[in-house]
Amino acid sequence: MRTLIAIPVFNEAPTVEQVLRTVHGYHPNILIIDDGSTDDTPAILDRLRPELGFDLIRHEANAGYGRAMREAYARAHRDGYDWVITMDCDEQHEPASIPDFLAAAARDDLDIVSGSRYLDERFAADRPPEDRRAINATLTREINERLGLKLTDAFCGFKAHRVPAMRRLHLTDDGYAFPMQLWAEAAAKNLRIGEIPVRLIYKDLNRTFGDGLDIPTARLRHYREVLDAAIARNQQPACCRGPRCDG
């Protein structure tokens, strides 16, 4: 089972070196997607790359979280990986959980292994901002009701994805609403989905979402629009849906 660890980074200079060194200690096959960083992140990556030997995709300008995810799937497919584990670089996803994802993938009974910060209350290290927790809870409930899933955390980016399964999905969203499209597509294609607990860590309470989405009501509305569109698309005849995503 060949597995790639894919980490999108954007202006992560304070944390990127420690995260990469720690991740490398657990698993050597790493892909970094530098999504248009304007701080010292590119220089740090250039310094670390000869030592750690990670693969690198570099964007001249910020292209968005969803775009980075799609590129991770495409690169994993190109290079013959069976699984790709995605995680953040801001120290809110603990590299110590990588063996748990590898073990879950090795059981070979799921297509997506999603981290959940709410599956086990013993993993709740921090309390999330109220608006983020409220939006997560609201949309997790709606996704479960509309798609027949049993998620407890619809937005955790710490996941293991079976690469051939991702090739079957029509994924186009570039932004933070990407999980809405992912879940709708995964349910439509009958992918096998499970969760494992990960620690709830919030270090950046002032994170910005951009594009007017820092207003919680606007963010919730946008996420619902993406979810609605993805569900509607999968209710169309197959001949009207267009091609799958190739990254």
GUKOLDREN-800556 format. One record per residue (C-alpha): residue number from 0; x, y negated, z. Coordinates in nm, 3 decimals. Example, Ala and Ser with C-alpha at 12.3 -4.5 7.8 and 13.67 -1.06 7.14 Angstrom:
<marfi 0; <1.230; 0.450; 0.780>>
<marfi 1; <1.367; 0.106; 0.714>>
// end
This chain:
<marfi 0; <0.000; 0.000; 0.000>>
<marfi 1; <0.172; -0.317; -0.124>>
<marfi 2; <0.061; -0.630; 0.059>>
<marfi 3; <0.133; -0.998; -0.001>>
<marfi 4; <0.098; -1.269; 0.265>>
<marfi 5; <-0.028; -1.589; 0.097>>
<marfi 6; <-0.003; -1.919; 0.283>>
<marfi 7; <-0.129; -2.250; 0.141>>
<marfi 8; <0.056; -2.552; 0.280>>
<marfi 9; <-0.016; -2.923; 0.260>>
<marfi 10; <0.197; -3.165; 0.460>>
<marfi 11; <0.292; -2.902; 0.719>>
<marfi 12; <0.643; -3.027; 0.799>>
<marfi 13; <0.605; -2.996; 1.180>>
<marfi 14; <0.505; -2.628; 1.166>>
<marfi 15; <0.607; -2.472; 0.836>>
<marfi 16; <0.954; -2.347; 0.933>>
<marfi 17; <0.846; -2.179; 1.255>>
<marfi 18; <0.540; -2.022; 1.091>>
<marfi 19; <0.737; -1.886; 0.796>>
<marfi 20; <1.016; -1.745; 1.010>>
<marfi 21; <0.762; -1.574; 1.236>>
<marfi 22; <0.556; -1.437; 0.946>>
<marfi 23; <0.873; -1.306; 0.780>>
<marfi 24; <0.948; -1.111; 1.095>>
<marfi 25; <0.621; -0.922; 1.051>>
<marfi 26; <0.612; -0.889; 0.673>>
<marfi 27; <0.870; -0.996; 0.411>>
<marfi 28; <0.643; -1.035; 0.104>>
<marfi 29; <0.527; -1.397; 0.125>>
<marfi 30; <0.376; -1.639; -0.125>>
<marfi 31; <0.365; -2.011; -0.044>>
<marfi 32; <0.129; -2.240; -0.232>>
<marfi 33; <0.256; -2.595; -0.173>>
<marfi 34; <-0.057; -2.792; -0.257>>
<marfi 35; <0.100; -3.127; -0.341>>
<marfi 36; <0.272; -3.202; -0.009>>
<marfi 37; <0.405; -3.557; 0.022>>
<marfi 38; <0.595; -3.522; 0.350>>
<marfi 39; <0.913; -3.320; 0.417>>
<marfi 40; <0.742; -2.987; 0.348>>
<marfi 41; <0.892; -2.942; -0.005>>
<marfi 42; <1.244; -3.005; 0.122>>
<marfi 43; <1.197; -2.760; 0.409>>
<marfi 44; <1.066; -2.495; 0.169>>
<marfi 45; <1.361; -2.547; -0.065>>
<marfi 46; <1.600; -2.502; 0.228>>
<marfi 47; <1.429; -2.188; 0.359>>
<marfi 48; <1.360; -2.014; 0.030>>
<marfi 49; <1.712; -1.871; -0.034>>
<marfi 50; <1.716; -1.725; 0.317>>
<marfi 51; <1.361; -1.591; 0.341>>
<marfi 52; <1.310; -1.508; -0.026>>
<marfi 53; <0.944; -1.606; -0.053>>
<marfi 54; <0.760; -1.671; -0.379>>
<marfi 55; <0.649; -2.030; -0.436>>
<marfi 56; <0.377; -2.205; -0.633>>
<marfi 57; <0.410; -2.583; -0.625>>
<marfi 58; <0.137; -2.832; -0.722>>
<marfi 59; <0.234; -3.184; -0.824>>
<marfi 60; <-0.088; -3.313; -0.666>>
<marfi 61; <-0.332; -3.172; -0.412>>
<marfi 62; <-0.565; -2.928; -0.589>>
<marfi 63; <-0.764; -2.797; -0.294>>
<marfi 64; <-0.798; -2.498; -0.064>>
<marfi 65; <-1.017; -2.294; -0.299>>
<marfi 66; <-0.775; -2.341; -0.586>>
<marfi 67; <-0.491; -2.215; -0.364>>
<marfi 68; <-0.693; -1.905; -0.274>>
<marfi 69; <-0.767; -1.825; -0.637>>
<marfi 70; <-0.401; -1.864; -0.727>>
<marfi 71; <-0.307; -1.630; -0.442>>
<marfi 72; <-0.540; -1.361; -0.579>>
<marfi 73; <-0.406; -1.410; -0.932>>
<marfi 74; <-0.041; -1.392; -0.825>>
<marfi 75; <-0.106; -1.081; -0.615>>
<marfi 76; <-0.268; -0.917; -0.918>>
<marfi 77; <0.012; -1.023; -1.151>>
<marfi 78; <0.277; -0.879; -0.922>>
<marfi 79; <0.102; -0.549; -0.858>>
<marfi 80; <-0.006; -0.591; -0.496>>
<marfi 81; <-0.291; -0.387; -0.352>>
<marfi 82; <-0.386; -0.638; -0.080>>
<marfi 83; <-0.335; -1.008; -0.015>>
<marfi 84; <-0.360; -1.152; 0.335>>
<marfi 85; <-0.435; -1.524; 0.349>>
<marfi 86; <-0.353; -1.740; 0.650>>
<marfi 87; <-0.295; -2.105; 0.738>>
<marfi 88; <0.034; -2.274; 0.822>>
<marfi 89; <-0.079; -2.505; 1.105>>
<marfi 90; <-0.023; -2.251; 1.388>>
<marfi 91; <-0.397; -2.187; 1.422>>
<marfi 92; <-0.354; -1.837; 1.273>>
<marfi 93; <-0.116; -1.621; 1.474>>
<marfi 94; <0.130; -1.412; 1.271>>
<marfi 95; <0.109; -1.156; 1.553>>
<marfi 96; <-0.230; -1.056; 1.407>>
<marfi 97; <-0.077; -0.949; 1.074>>
<marfi 98; <-0.030; -0.586; 1.189>>
<marfi 99; <-0.401; -0.573; 1.277>>
<marfi 100; <-0.495; -0.675; 0.922>>
<marfi 101; <-0.247; -0.427; 0.775>>
<marfi 102; <-0.394; -0.149; 0.988>>
<marfi 103; <-0.750; -0.238; 0.888>>
<marfi 104; <-0.653; -0.246; 0.520>>
<marfi 105; <-0.474; 0.090; 0.551>>
<marfi 106; <-0.796; 0.257; 0.669>>
<marfi 107; <-0.912; 0.201; 0.309>>
<marfi 108; <-1.283; 0.163; 0.386>>
<marfi 109; <-1.321; -0.214; 0.328>>
<marfi 110; <-1.262; -0.464; 0.049>>
<marfi 111; <-1.247; -0.776; 0.267>>
<marfi 112; <-1.120; -0.775; 0.626>>
<marfi 113; <-1.215; -1.114; 0.770>>
<marfi 114; <-1.079; -1.259; 1.090>>
<marfi 115; <-1.341; -1.375; 1.338>>
<marfi 116; <-1.280; -1.623; 1.616>>
<marfi 117; <-1.617; -1.540; 1.771>>
<marfi 118; <-1.630; -1.161; 1.752>>
<marfi 119; <-1.467; -1.117; 2.093>>
<marfi 120; <-1.493; -1.393; 2.355>>
<marfi 121; <-1.162; -1.281; 2.507>>
<marfi 122; <-0.992; -1.433; 2.200>>
<marfi 123; <-1.136; -1.781; 2.259>>
<marfi 124; <-0.822; -1.974; 2.353>>
<marfi 125; <-0.960; -2.317; 2.263>>
<marfi 126; <-1.293; -2.488; 2.212>>
<marfi 127; <-1.358; -2.608; 1.855>>
<marfi 128; <-1.495; -2.955; 1.778>>
<marfi 129; <-1.872; -2.946; 1.821>>
<marfi 130; <-1.955; -3.039; 1.461>>
<marfi 131; <-1.732; -2.766; 1.317>>
<marfi 132; <-1.870; -2.499; 1.549>>
<marfi 133; <-2.227; -2.609; 1.477>>
<marfi 134; <-2.177; -2.600; 1.098>>
<marfi 135; <-2.002; -2.263; 1.120>>
<marfi 136; <-2.282; -2.115; 1.332>>
<marfi 137; <-2.556; -2.257; 1.110>>
<marfi 138; <-2.406; -2.137; 0.784>>
<marfi 139; <-2.298; -1.801; 0.922>>
<marfi 140; <-2.660; -1.739; 1.022>>
<marfi 141; <-2.791; -1.853; 0.683>>
<marfi 142; <-2.537; -1.641; 0.494>>
<marfi 143; <-2.633; -1.334; 0.695>>
<marfi 144; <-3.005; -1.393; 0.640>>
<marfi 145; <-2.974; -1.463; 0.267>>
<marfi 146; <-2.706; -1.212; 0.173>>
<marfi 147; <-2.772; -0.931; 0.417>>
<marfi 148; <-2.431; -0.959; 0.582>>
<marfi 149; <-2.334; -0.929; 0.948>>
<marfi 150; <-2.067; -1.197; 0.984>>
<marfi 151; <-1.984; -1.376; 1.307>>
<marfi 152; <-1.744; -1.631; 1.151>>
<marfi 153; <-1.803; -1.742; 0.791>>
<marfi 154; <-1.513; -1.989; 0.777>>
<marfi 155; <-1.205; -1.817; 0.915>>
<marfi 156; <-0.932; -1.825; 0.647>>
<marfi 157; <-0.731; -1.543; 0.805>>
<marfi 158; <-0.838; -1.252; 0.581>>
<marfi 159; <-0.716; -0.944; 0.399>>
<marfi 160; <-0.850; -0.901; 0.044>>
<marfi 161; <-0.831; -0.592; -0.175>>
<marfi 162; <-0.679; -0.735; -0.493>>
<marfi 163; <-0.874; -0.530; -0.753>>
<marfi 164; <-1.199; -0.624; -0.577>>
<marfi 165; <-1.117; -0.994; -0.600>>
<marfi 166; <-1.078; -0.954; -0.976>>
<marfi 167; <-1.447; -0.872; -0.998>>
<marfi 168; <-1.559; -1.203; -0.849>>
<marfi 169; <-1.651; -1.526; -1.029>>
<marfi 170; <-1.471; -1.784; -0.814>>
<marfi 171; <-1.446; -2.147; -0.927>>
<marfi 172; <-1.471; -2.374; -0.621>>
<marfi 173; <-1.153; -2.571; -0.552>>
<marfi 174; <-1.239; -2.712; -0.210>>
<marfi 175; <-1.328; -2.618; 0.146>>
<marfi 176; <-1.666; -2.480; 0.035>>
<marfi 177; <-1.482; -2.188; -0.124>>
<marfi 178; <-1.595; -1.939; 0.147>>
<marfi 179; <-1.959; -2.001; 0.053>>
<marfi 180; <-1.890; -1.887; -0.302>>
<marfi 181; <-1.672; -1.599; -0.185>>
<marfi 182; <-1.943; -1.452; 0.038>>
<marfi 183; <-2.216; -1.488; -0.224>>
<marfi 184; <-2.000; -1.322; -0.488>>
<marfi 185; <-1.880; -1.047; -0.254>>
<marfi 186; <-2.238; -0.962; -0.154>>
<marfi 187; <-2.355; -0.961; -0.517>>
<marfi 188; <-2.075; -0.720; -0.612>>
<marfi 189; <-2.147; -0.497; -0.310>>
<marfi 190; <-1.799; -0.537; -0.163>>
<marfi 191; <-1.740; -0.371; 0.171>>
<marfi 192; <-1.687; -0.640; 0.435>>
<marfi 193; <-1.573; -0.610; 0.795>>
<marfi 194; <-1.434; -0.835; 1.068>>
<marfi 195; <-1.157; -0.807; 1.324>>
<marfi 196; <-1.106; -1.048; 1.615>>
<marfi 197; <-0.845; -1.324; 1.597>>
<marfi 198; <-0.769; -1.592; 1.851>>
<marfi 199; <-0.967; -1.916; 1.844>>
<marfi 200; <-0.700; -2.187; 1.828>>
<marfi 201; <-0.760; -2.553; 1.743>>
<marfi 202; <-0.452; -2.776; 1.740>>
<marfi 203; <-0.566; -3.043; 1.494>>
<marfi 204; <-0.888; -3.193; 1.623>>
<marfi 205; <-0.868; -3.481; 1.375>>
<marfi 206; <-0.845; -3.280; 1.054>>
<marfi 207; <-0.982; -3.455; 0.747>>
<marfi 208; <-1.179; -3.275; 0.477>>
<marfi 209; <-1.165; -3.553; 0.215>>
<marfi 210; <-1.420; -3.637; -0.057>>
<marfi 211; <-1.664; -3.782; 0.197>>
<marfi 212; <-1.691; -3.451; 0.384>>
<marfi 213; <-1.566; -3.584; 0.718>>
<marfi 214; <-1.931; -3.675; 0.785>>
<marfi 215; <-2.078; -3.352; 0.926>>
<marfi 216; <-2.418; -3.391; 0.758>>
<marfi 217; <-2.252; -3.447; 0.420>>
<marfi 218; <-2.025; -3.146; 0.474>>
<marfi 219; <-2.317; -2.921; 0.566>>
<marfi 220; <-2.515; -3.040; 0.264>>
<marfi 221; <-2.222; -2.976; 0.029>>
<marfi 222; <-2.159; -2.627; 0.166>>
<marfi 223; <-2.526; -2.541; 0.121>>
<marfi 224; <-2.521; -2.668; -0.236>>
<marfi 225; <-2.225; -2.443; -0.320>>
<marfi 226; <-2.392; -2.146; -0.151>>
<marfi 227; <-2.722; -2.210; -0.331>>
<marfi 228; <-2.545; -2.233; -0.668>>
<marfi 229; <-2.350; -1.913; -0.612>>
<marfi 230; <-2.660; -1.719; -0.509>>
<marfi 231; <-2.860; -1.858; -0.803>>
<marfi 232; <-2.587; -1.764; -1.046>>
<marfi 233; <-2.593; -1.403; -0.932>>
<marfi 234; <-2.969; -1.391; -0.982>>
<marfi 235; <-2.927; -1.470; -1.353>>
<marfi 236; <-2.901; -1.200; -1.620>>
<marfi 237; <-2.542; -1.076; -1.654>>
<marfi 238; <-2.511; -1.223; -2.004>>
<marfi 239; <-2.558; -1.576; -1.862>>
<marfi 240; <-2.298; -1.568; -1.586>>
<marfi 241; <-1.978; -1.638; -1.774>>
<marfi 242; <-1.635; -1.480; -1.723>>
<marfi 243; <-1.481; -1.377; -1.395>>
<marfi 244; <-1.209; -1.585; -1.233>>
<marfi 245; <-0.856; -1.512; -1.352>>
<marfi 246; <-0.700; -1.772; -1.125>>
// end
